[in-house]
Amino acid sequence: MISVVIPTLNSERVLVPTLAALVPGSAEGLVRDVVLADGGSRDGTAKIADAAGCEFISGPEDEGMRLQSAAASARGDWLLFLRADGILDEGWARGVGAFMAAAGRAGSANERAATFRLAVDGFGLAPRISEAAAALRLALLGRPRPDQGLLISRNFYRSLGGHAPGANSHARLLARIGRDRVIGLRTRITIAPDS
């Protein structure tokens, strides 16, 4: 089962669609819990967490420390890190479940992670260029953008030392995972164009 970990900071406006997209995974029994790692929101983020049944952990401003703390309190065997404005496409639970099952059968759950295909909300050329650049970066360098989400087993996360304190903690975790150990899933994650 999966624990979804989402860093938040004044995320009231973008959080509801992200949480709504997780409902099918919860209904299928795939999502065990959702943990919001909050950095001191002054809006209605805590109320949304309460209404949605999420665990709300208020922590330091440092996002890496918050993510590390939230991952420690999560109860699932797998961790799914998402941005507060990252909306998973319909059918995401099927793709995630297939990846987890395949990793388990191959005995590679503690050495593989997965990420989603990036989709940037909006019209015109700029969002499509961002999407193509993210796909090319993953294909050539094996390095997803941090906003593409990350699915990783709890044991693999711990063996890597989790998120380190400081700036760009998620990007640094992706670098420690390594080029050949991140699998790109077919499922898309849609983010805001200004991300």
C-alpha positions in Angstrom: 0.0 0.0 0.0 1.0 3.6 -0.7 1.5 6.6 1.6 1.2 9.8 -0.4 3.4 12.6 0.9 2.7 16.2 -0.2 4.7 19.2 0.9 2.4 22.2 1.4 2.7 25.9 2.1 -0.4 28.0 1.6 -1.7 25.4 -0.9 -5.4 25.8 -0.3 -6.1 26.9 -3.8 -4.3 24.0 -5.6 -4.7 21.1 -3.1 -8.3 20.1 -3.6 -7.9 18.8 -7.3 -4.7 16.9 -6.2 -6.5 15.2 -3.4 -9.5 14.5 -5.5 -7.3 12.7 -8.1 -6.2 10.3 -5.3 -9.7 9.1 -4.5 -9.7 6.3 -7.0 -6.5 4.9 -5.6 -8.0 5.0 -2.1 -11.2 3.3 -3.3 -9.2 0.5 -4.8 -7.3 0.0 -1.5 -4.0 1.2 -3.0 -3.7 4.5 -0.9 -3.2 3.8 2.8 -2.8 7.4 3.9 -2.0 10.9 2.8 0.4 13.0 4.8 0.7 16.8 4.2 4.1 18.1 5.2 3.2 21.8 5.9 5.7 24.6 6.2 3.5 27.1 8.1 0.5 27.7 5.9 -1.7 30.7 6.9 -4.6 29.8 4.6 -7.1 27.0 4.8 -4.7 24.2 4.0 -5.1 22.6 7.4 -8.9 22.7 7.1 -8.7 20.9 3.7 -6.4 18.3 5.2 -8.9 17.7 8.0 -11.9 17.5 5.7 -10.1 15.1 3.4 -8.9 12.9 6.2 -5.2 13.6 5.6 -2.6 13.6 8.3 -1.3 17.2 8.7 2.2 17.7 10.0 3.3 21.2 10.6 7.1 21.4 10.4 10.0 23.7 9.7 10.4 25.9 6.6 13.0 23.5 5.2 11.1 21.3 2.8 13.7 18.5 3.0 13.3 18.2 6.7 9.5 18.2 6.4 9.5 15.5 3.8 11.8 13.4 5.9 9.5 13.7 8.9 6.4 13.1 6.9 7.9 9.9 5.3 8.8 8.7 8.8 5.2 9.0 10.0 3.7 7.5 6.8 2.4 3.9 7.2 2.6 2.5 3.6 5.3 0.2 2.3 5.6 2.6 -0.7 5.9 6.4 -0.7 4.4 8.6 -3.4 5.8 12.1 -3.3 3.6 14.7 -5.1 3.6 18.4 -5.3 0.5 20.2 -3.9 -0.6 21.1 -7.5 0.3 17.8 -9.1 -2.9 16.2 -10.5 -2.6 12.5 -11.5 -4.5 11.4 -14.6 -7.4 9.0 -14.4 -6.3 5.4 -14.2 -3.1 6.3 -12.4 -3.7 3.6 -9.8 -3.6 0.9 -12.4 -0.2 2.0 -13.7 1.3 2.4 -10.2 -0.1 -1.0 -9.1 1.4 -2.6 -12.1 4.8 -1.1 -11.4 4.8 -2.1 -7.8 3.7 -5.7 -8.7 6.4 -6.0 -11.4 9.1 -4.6 -9.0 8.0 -7.1 -6.4 8.1 -10.1 -8.8 11.5 -9.1 -10.0 12.9 -8.5 -6.5 13.8 -5.0 -7.5 11.5 -3.0 -5.2 14.5 -1.8 -3.2 16.4 -0.6 -6.2 13.8 0.9 -8.5 11.6 4.0 -8.4 9.1 5.4 -10.8 8.0 8.8 -11.9 5.1 10.2 -14.0 5.0 11.7 -17.5 4.9 15.5 -17.2 1.9 17.4 -18.5 1.8 21.2 -18.2 -1.6 22.8 -17.9 -2.3 25.4 -20.6 -2.5 26.1 -24.2 0.2 27.1 -26.8 3.7 26.1 -27.5 5.4 26.9 -24.1 3.7 24.1 -22.1 4.4 21.5 -24.9 8.1 22.5 -25.0 8.3 22.0 -21.2 6.7 18.6 -21.6 9.1 17.6 -24.4 12.1 18.8 -22.4 11.0 16.8 -19.4 10.6 13.6 -21.5 14.0 14.1 -23.2 15.7 14.7 -19.8 14.3 11.5 -18.4 15.1 9.5 -21.6 18.7 10.8 -22.0 19.8 11.5 -18.4 17.5 9.3 -16.4 16.6 12.3 -14.3 13.0 13.4 -14.0 12.0 16.9 -12.9 11.1 17.0 -9.2 7.6 18.0 -10.1 7.0 14.7 -12.0 6.4 12.9 -8.6 8.3 10.0 -7.2 7.1 6.5 -6.2 9.7 4.7 -4.1 9.6 1.8 -1.7 10.0 2.8 2.0 13.1 0.6 2.3 14.8 2.1 -0.8 14.0 5.6 0.4 15.6 4.8 3.8 18.7 3.2 2.2 19.2 6.4 0.3 19.0 8.4 3.4 15.7 10.0 2.4 15.4 13.8 1.8 18.3 15.7 3.0 17.9 19.1 4.7 18.4 22.2 2.5 17.4 23.6 -0.8 16.4 21.3 -3.7 16.2 18.3 -1.4 13.9 16.4 -3.9 16.2 17.0 -6.8 19.1 15.8 -4.8 17.2 12.6 -3.8 16.5 11.9 -7.4 20.2 12.3 -8.2 21.1 9.8 -5.5 18.6 7.3 -6.9 20.6 7.3 -10.1 20.2 7.3 -13.8 19.1 3.7 -14.5 16.9 3.1 -11.5 14.0 5.5 -12.3 11.3 4.2 -14.5 9.0 6.5 -16.4 5.3 5.5 -16.1 2.8 6.1 -18.8 0.5 8.0 -16.5 0.6 11.8 -16.7 0.9 14.3 -13.8 -0.4 17.7 -14.7 1.1 20.8 -13.1 0.5 24.5 -13.3 2.3 26.3 -16.2 4.3 28.6 -13.9 6.0 25.7 -12.1 
